[in-house]
Structure formats: C-alpha cells, structure tokens
Amino acid sequence: MADLDGRKRQILQAVVEDYVRSGDPVGSRTIARKYLITSSPATIRNELADLEELGYLDQPHTSAGRVPSDQGYRFYVDRLMQPPQLSRQDMLRIRNAYRQGAQSLEWLIHETVKLLGTVSEYTVLALVPQPGPQRLQGLDIVPCSGDQAVLVLVTDQGLVFHRMIEVPPDQPPESLAETVGLLRESLLGRSIEDIRGRALSRLTNRLRSRAQVAEQVFELLLASLASADDGEQVVVQGASRIAQQREYQDLARLTEILGFLEQRRAVRDLLLEMDEGIGAVIGREHRMAQAFGTGVVMANLPGPGGSRLRFGVVGPKRLDYARATAVLGAIAEQLGEMLHE
C-alpha cells in the first residue's frame, strides 16, 4: 500500500468521513468548502484523480464525486482514523450496564450485546466460546400463581436459562418439591450428551406420575443446553437494523445478507477472523464482506475462566469505523474492569 503525503491524507480522510455521514459521493467543491478551505477545487480535483489512480478512491459515475475503495477504507482505519470521544450519555450508559456485576455468563453476553446494539445502532454479532462441555449444575422450579411456575437451569459455566412452565393444578407443593429432588438427583453434574441418553429414559420412568412437569424440563434442557454443547454460542441481535441502511433497500440484496446472518457457522467463521484486540474487516478482505459490501468492526477479549469473548458490529462498507471502534473500546474497558474485580 503506497504511502500518501499530507494533503492526500487530508483529502482521503475528508472523503471517507463525509461519505460515511451522507452516503453520497464526495466532490471537490464539498471538500474545498467543508474541509480544505485554503485549497482550490481545481487542486483538490487533481488530488482526487491521483487518489483514484492509486486505488484509494472509486468514481461511481463519470460526473459524480468519489467514494472510498476497500483500500481507501483500510488506509483510513489503519493510519488516519481517530476514534471520537464518546458522549457523556453513552459513557454513563456503558458504565451503568455493568454496575451490578456479572450475575452469570449468559447475563454478561445478553447485556453486552444489547448495549453494543443500542450505542452503536448497528447489527451485533457475538461468539462466546465455552471451555469444555456444559454440565447441568443447578435446577429449580419456583411456584408462582395458580398453575404456573418458573423453571431455572444453571450450567457449570454460568449459563442461566429460565422459562415459565405449567404445573398440574391438583399437584400439592410437597409433590413439586419431590419432583425437583428427583430431577436434581438424576440430572445434576451430567453433560447434555448424558442427559440425552440413558439418564433421560430412566428419569422418564421414575417420573411417570409427574410426566407433564418432567416433559417441560426436558424440553428446556435439550433446547437450551444444545446451543452450548459444541463449546460456543453464536448471537445475532438487531438484524433489522441492516434494512435501515440505504445500501440494502433492494429486497434481493437485503434477503441475501439476512440469509447469511442466519447461518450460525458462517457468522462464527467471520468472528474468528479477529485476533486479540479490536479491528475491522472491510469489503474484499473477507468473502462475506465482499459478497454483501459490508464492513465489520470486531473485538476479541479475554473472558472468565480463560475463555474468549468475541463481539462485533456489521453494516454497509460505509460503516462509521471510528465510532464503532470507540464504542467497542469503551465496552471492552468496562468488561475488563468488571471481570478482574
């Protein structure tokens, strides 16, 4: 990648940042009026032509301004970008999100994904590997009103799952407590593979008189723990935000990228591209980003128990890399402080 002199750097930075904000190709008059007021439009036109020849800019139409190329975005992210100072409101939101401490790994994932989507306003991707197979560590059924109760499952790696279940109206509290005892005796400490096999069939026979409750417990067990059985959890949150970007107003293109986001393994492979720290994948640097014209900013952070937490935001190639990097950096700092308290 060729280096650039001071004025070319200023012009490339102006093109990237103006295009990110407006979505419209950037011309010499715009740059002269808003960014380089001491340079004439003619001088800037020459510099724009040079930057295009060097591969940093593209010109969509002959009479249009320029837009950044993949190479131009990369130069901007690596050498020109200055992540902005986040607003007081954003910083308070990030700090307050973790104020009560990590209740469980599931809680940590949920809060981080929700926070990242709210502050960045992009679609969020997450991959949270777990060190080893999940085992059931806790199980409880808490009666509520009438014939309803809350079923709570906890794994040995801190994942917490819960669901409202129905309890037979004629079942007394002591019978429900006995059911919980039998479930704990048979299931706690077992991996999902064990529970799928003999433990499940033996327990079904023992709980034949309480089949309705047992069936709901098994359903949540298999649905919830199966997602963590291969050692990682993939999360996509706020996929509808993609549809708000002008680049994906075409229905066919929108359907394609939404289809990709539904592919768990493909999202996993994308997030695994990121080495430790925070960085960006732009356009042709990844087959997904090239296929759908996207940019991704991702973080690979140390998690509890030697695990890794991988989070990212995805949007059009015209993504606000500077702000996304600032948001991920602030969240990474808060996560680090909380996990090492």
C-alpha positions as CSV (number, residue, x, y, z in Angstrom):
1,M,0.0,0.0,0.0
2,A,1.6,3.3,-1.2
3,D,2.1,6.0,1.4
4,L,0.4,9.4,1.0
5,D,1.6,12.9,1.5
6,G,-0.1,15.3,4.0
7,R,-2.7,16.8,1.6
8,K,-3.7,13.5,0.1
9,R,-4.2,12.1,3.6
10,Q,-6.4,15.1,4.4
11,I,-8.5,14.6,1.3
12,L,-8.8,10.9,1.7
13,Q,-9.9,11.4,5.3
14,A,-12.4,14.0,4.2
15,V,-13.9,11.7,1.6
16,V,-14.3,8.8,4.0
17,E,-15.8,10.8,6.8
18,D,-18.2,12.8,4.6
19,Y,-19.3,9.7,2.7
20,V,-19.9,7.8,6.0
21,R,-22.2,10.6,7.1
22,S,-24.0,11.4,3.9
23,G,-23.9,8.3,1.8
24,D,-23.3,10.5,-1.3
25,P,-20.2,10.6,-3.5
26,V,-17.9,13.4,-2.4
27,G,-16.8,16.1,-4.9
28,S,-14.0,18.7,-4.9
29,R,-16.3,21.6,-4.1
30,T,-17.6,19.9,-1.0
31,I,-14.1,19.2,0.2
32,A,-12.9,22.8,-0.5
33,R,-16.0,24.2,1.3
34,K,-16.0,22.0,4.4
35,Y,-12.5,20.6,4.9
36,L,-9.7,22.3,3.0
37,I,-10.8,25.9,2.7
38,T,-7.3,27.1,1.7
39,S,-7.2,24.8,-1.3
40,S,-8.9,25.4,-4.6
41,P,-11.4,23.0,-6.1
42,A,-9.1,22.6,-9.1
43,T,-6.2,21.5,-6.8
44,I,-8.4,19.1,-5.0
45,R,-9.7,17.6,-8.2
46,N,-6.2,16.8,-9.2
47,E,-5.6,15.1,-5.9
48,L,-8.8,13.2,-6.1
49,A,-7.7,11.9,-9.5
50,D,-4.3,10.8,-8.1
51,L,-6.0,9.0,-5.2
52,E,-8.3,7.2,-7.6
53,E,-5.3,6.2,-9.8
54,L,-3.5,4.9,-6.6
55,G,-6.5,2.8,-5.8
56,Y,-7.8,4.6,-2.7
57,L,-11.0,6.1,-4.3
58,D,-13.6,5.0,-6.8
59,Q,-15.8,7.1,-9.1
60,P,-19.3,5.5,-9.4
61,H,-20.2,7.7,-12.4
62,T,-18.2,10.0,-14.7
63,S,-19.9,13.2,-13.4
64,A,-20.1,12.1,-9.8
65,G,-17.8,12.6,-6.9
66,R,-15.6,9.9,-5.3
67,V,-16.2,7.2,-2.8
68,P,-13.6,5.2,-0.8
69,S,-12.4,1.9,-2.2
70,D,-11.7,-1.0,0.1
71,Q,-8.0,0.1,0.1
72,G,-9.1,3.6,1.0
73,Y,-11.1,2.4,3.9
74,R,-8.2,0.3,5.1
75,F,-5.7,3.2,4.9
76,Y,-8.2,5.3,6.8
77,V,-8.8,2.7,9.6
78,D,-5.0,1.9,10.0
79,R,-3.5,5.4,9.6
80,L,-5.9,8.2,9.7
81,M,-8.9,7.3,11.9
82,Q,-9.2,9.0,15.3
83,P,-11.9,7.3,17.4
84,P,-14.1,10.1,18.8
85,Q,-14.7,10.9,22.4
86,L,-18.0,9.3,23.3
87,S,-20.7,11.5,24.7
88,R,-21.3,11.6,28.4
89,Q,-24.6,9.9,27.9
90,D,-23.0,7.0,26.0
91,M,-20.3,6.6,28.7
92,L,-22.8,6.6,31.5
93,R,-24.9,4.0,29.7
94,I,-21.9,1.7,29.2
95,R,-20.7,2.1,32.9
96,N,-24.2,1.6,34.3
97,A,-24.8,-1.6,32.3
98,Y,-22.2,-3.5,34.3
99,R,-22.7,-1.7,37.7
100,Q,-24.4,-4.7,39.4
101,G,-21.6,-7.1,38.4
102,A,-21.8,-10.3,36.3
103,Q,-24.6,-12.5,37.5
104,S,-23.8,-15.2,35.0
105,L,-22.1,-15.6,31.7
106,E,-25.5,-15.6,30.0
107,W,-26.3,-12.3,31.7
108,L,-22.9,-10.9,30.6
109,I,-23.5,-11.9,27.0
110,H,-27.0,-10.5,26.9
111,E,-26.1,-7.2,28.5
112,T,-23.1,-6.6,26.2
113,V,-24.9,-7.5,23.0
114,K,-27.9,-5.3,24.0
115,L,-25.6,-2.4,25.0
116,L,-23.5,-2.6,21.8
117,G,-26.5,-2.5,19.6
118,T,-28.1,0.4,21.5
119,V,-25.0,2.6,21.5
120,S,-23.6,1.7,18.0
121,E,-27.0,1.4,16.3
122,Y,-25.7,-1.4,14.1
123,T,-26.5,-5.1,13.9
124,V,-24.5,-7.0,16.6
125,L,-22.7,-10.4,16.2
126,A,-21.2,-12.3,19.1
127,L,-19.3,-15.6,19.6
128,V,-18.7,-16.7,23.1
129,P,-16.8,-20.0,23.3
130,Q,-17.1,-22.1,26.4
131,P,-14.1,-24.1,27.8
132,G,-15.4,-27.7,27.5
133,P,-18.8,-29.4,27.5
134,Q,-21.6,-28.0,29.5
135,R,-22.9,-29.8,32.6
136,L,-26.0,-29.1,34.5
137,Q,-25.1,-27.6,37.8
138,G,-28.4,-26.2,39.2
139,L,-32.1,-26.9,38.7
140,D,-35.1,-25.3,40.5
141,I,-38.8,-24.9,40.0
142,V,-40.3,-21.9,41.8
143,P,-44.1,-21.8,42.1
144,C,-45.8,-18.6,41.1
145,S,-49.6,-18.1,41.0
146,G,-52.1,-20.7,40.0
147,D,-50.8,-23.5,37.9
148,Q,-47.6,-21.7,36.8
149,A,-44.0,-21.9,38.0
150,V,-40.6,-20.7,36.9
151,L,-38.1,-23.4,35.8
152,V,-34.4,-22.3,36.2
153,L,-31.4,-24.2,34.9
154,V,-27.8,-23.3,35.5
155,T,-24.7,-24.8,33.8
156,D,-21.3,-25.3,35.4
157,Q,-20.0,-22.5,33.1
158,G,-22.5,-19.9,34.4
159,L,-25.2,-20.0,31.7
160,V,-28.6,-19.5,33.1
161,F,-31.8,-20.5,31.4
162,H,-35.4,-20.0,32.6
163,R,-38.9,-20.5,31.4
164,M,-42.5,-20.3,32.7
165,I,-44.0,-23.8,32.9
166,E,-47.4,-25.2,33.7
167,V,-47.9,-27.3,36.8
168,P,-50.9,-29.6,37.2
169,P,-53.4,-27.6,39.4
170,D,-54.0,-30.6,41.6
171,Q,-50.3,-31.2,42.4
172,P,-49.5,-30.1,46.0
173,P,-46.3,-28.1,46.9
174,E,-44.7,-31.1,48.5
175,S,-45.2,-33.2,45.4
176,L,-43.5,-30.4,43.3
177,A,-40.6,-30.3,45.7
178,E,-40.2,-34.1,45.4
179,T,-40.2,-33.8,41.6
180,V,-37.4,-31.2,41.9
181,G,-35.4,-33.5,44.1
182,L,-35.7,-36.4,41.7
183,L,-34.7,-34.2,38.8
184,R,-31.7,-32.9,40.7
185,E,-30.6,-36.4,41.8
186,S,-30.8,-37.7,38.2
187,L,-29.5,-34.7,36.2
188,L,-27.1,-32.5,38.1
189,G,-23.5,-33.0,37.1
190,R,-24.4,-34.6,33.8
191,S,-23.4,-33.4,30.4
192,I,-26.0,-32.8,27.7
193,E,-24.9,-36.0,26.0
194,D,-25.6,-38.0,29.2
195,I,-29.0,-36.3,29.6
196,R,-29.9,-37.1,26.0
197,G,-29.1,-40.8,26.6
198,R,-29.9,-43.2,29.4
199,A,-30.4,-40.6,32.2
200,L,-33.4,-39.2,30.3
201,S,-35.1,-42.6,29.7
202,R,-34.5,-43.8,33.2
203,L,-35.8,-40.5,34.6
204,T,-38.9,-40.7,32.5
205,N,-39.9,-44.0,34.1
206,R,-39.3,-42.6,37.6
207,L,-41.4,-39.5,36.9
208,R,-44.2,-41.2,35.1
209,S,-46.8,-39.7,37.5
210,R,-45.3,-36.2,37.0
211,A,-44.9,-36.5,33.3
212,Q,-46.2,-33.0,32.5
213,V,-43.6,-31.2,34.6
214,A,-40.8,-33.6,33.5
215,E,-41.6,-33.1,29.8
216,Q,-41.3,-29.4,30.1
217,V,-38.0,-29.7,32.0
218,F,-36.6,-32.0,29.3
219,E,-37.7,-29.6,26.5
220,L,-35.9,-26.6,28.0
221,L,-32.8,-28.8,28.8
222,L,-32.5,-30.0,25.3
223,A,-33.3,-26.7,23.6
224,S,-31.1,-24.5,25.9
225,L,-28.1,-26.7,26.6
226,A,-27.8,-28.0,23.0
227,S,-26.8,-24.4,21.9
228,A,-23.8,-24.7,24.1
229,D,-23.0,-28.3,23.5
230,D,-20.3,-27.7,20.9
231,G,-18.5,-25.2,23.1
232,E,-19.7,-21.9,21.7
233,Q,-22.7,-19.7,21.5
234,V,-23.4,-17.5,18.4
235,V,-25.6,-14.5,18.8
236,V,-27.0,-12.1,16.1
237,Q,-29.0,-9.2,17.5
238,G,-30.8,-6.3,15.7
239,A,-30.6,-7.8,12.2
240,S,-33.5,-5.5,11.2
241,R,-31.1,-2.5,11.5
242,I,-29.5,-3.7,8.3
243,A,-32.7,-2.9,6.5
244,Q,-32.4,0.8,7.6
245,Q,-29.2,1.3,5.6
246,R,-29.7,2.7,2.1
247,E,-27.3,0.1,0.7
248,Y,-29.8,-2.7,1.5
249,Q,-33.0,-1.1,0.3
250,D,-33.1,-3.5,-2.6
251,L,-35.1,-6.5,-1.4
252,A,-33.0,-9.2,-3.1
253,R,-29.8,-7.8,-1.6
254,L,-31.4,-7.4,1.9
255,T,-32.6,-11.0,1.7
256,E,-29.1,-12.3,0.9
257,I,-27.4,-10.6,3.8
258,L,-30.2,-11.6,6.2
259,G,-29.8,-15.2,5.0
260,F,-26.1,-15.0,5.8
261,L,-26.8,-13.8,9.3
262,E,-29.0,-16.8,9.9
263,Q,-26.1,-19.2,9.1
264,R,-24.6,-19.9,12.5
265,R,-21.3,-21.4,11.2
266,A,-20.7,-18.6,8.7
267,V,-21.1,-15.9,11.5
268,R,-18.8,-18.0,13.7
269,D,-16.1,-18.1,10.9
270,L,-16.4,-14.4,10.4
271,L,-15.9,-13.6,14.1
272,L,-12.9,-16.0,14.3
273,E,-11.1,-13.7,11.8
274,M,-10.3,-11.3,14.6
275,D,-7.1,-11.7,16.5
276,E,-6.9,-10.3,20.1
277,G,-8.0,-6.7,20.4
278,I,-10.2,-4.6,18.2
279,G,-10.1,-4.4,14.4
280,A,-12.0,-4.1,11.2
281,V,-12.8,-6.4,8.2
282,I,-13.6,-4.4,5.1
283,G,-15.1,-5.5,1.8
284,R,-13.0,-8.0,-0.1
285,E,-10.9,-8.8,3.0
286,H,-13.5,-11.5,3.8
287,R,-15.7,-13.5,1.5
288,M,-18.9,-12.4,3.4
289,A,-17.9,-8.8,3.5
290,Q,-17.1,-8.8,-0.2
291,A,-20.3,-10.6,-1.2
292,F,-22.6,-8.2,0.6
293,G,-20.5,-5.0,0.5
294,T,-20.2,-4.8,4.3
295,G,-17.8,-3.6,6.9
296,V,-17.4,-5.3,10.3
297,V,-15.7,-3.9,13.5
298,M,-14.9,-6.7,16.0
299,A,-13.4,-7.2,19.4
300,N,-11.7,-10.4,20.7
301,L,-11.5,-10.1,24.5
302,P,-10.4,-12.3,27.4
303,G,-13.4,-13.8,29.3
304,P,-13.9,-15.7,32.5
305,G,-12.2,-19.0,33.0
306,G,-9.7,-18.5,30.2
307,S,-12.5,-18.2,27.6
308,R,-12.6,-15.6,24.8
309,L,-15.5,-13.1,24.2
310,R,-15.9,-12.0,20.6
311,F,-18.3,-9.2,19.7
312,G,-18.8,-7.1,16.6
313,V,-21.0,-4.8,14.6
314,V,-21.8,-5.2,11.0
315,G,-23.2,-2.7,8.5
316,P,-22.5,-1.4,5.0
317,K,-19.0,-0.8,3.9
318,R,-19.8,2.9,4.7
319,L,-19.9,1.9,8.4
320,D,-18.7,4.5,10.9
321,Y,-15.5,2.7,11.8
322,A,-14.2,5.4,14.1
323,R,-17.4,5.4,16.3
324,A,-17.8,1.7,16.3
325,T,-14.2,1.3,17.4
326,A,-14.7,3.8,20.2
327,V,-17.8,2.0,21.4
328,L,-16.2,-1.4,21.4
329,G,-13.1,0.1,23.2
330,A,-15.2,1.6,26.0
331,I,-17.2,-1.6,26.4
332,A,-14.0,-3.7,26.4
333,E,-12.6,-1.5,29.2
334,Q,-15.7,-1.9,31.3
335,L,-15.8,-5.6,30.8
336,G,-12.1,-5.9,31.7
337,E,-12.6,-3.9,35.0
338,M,-15.6,-6.0,36.0
339,L,-14.1,-9.4,35.2
340,H,-10.9,-8.6,37.2
341,E,-12.5,-7.0,40.3
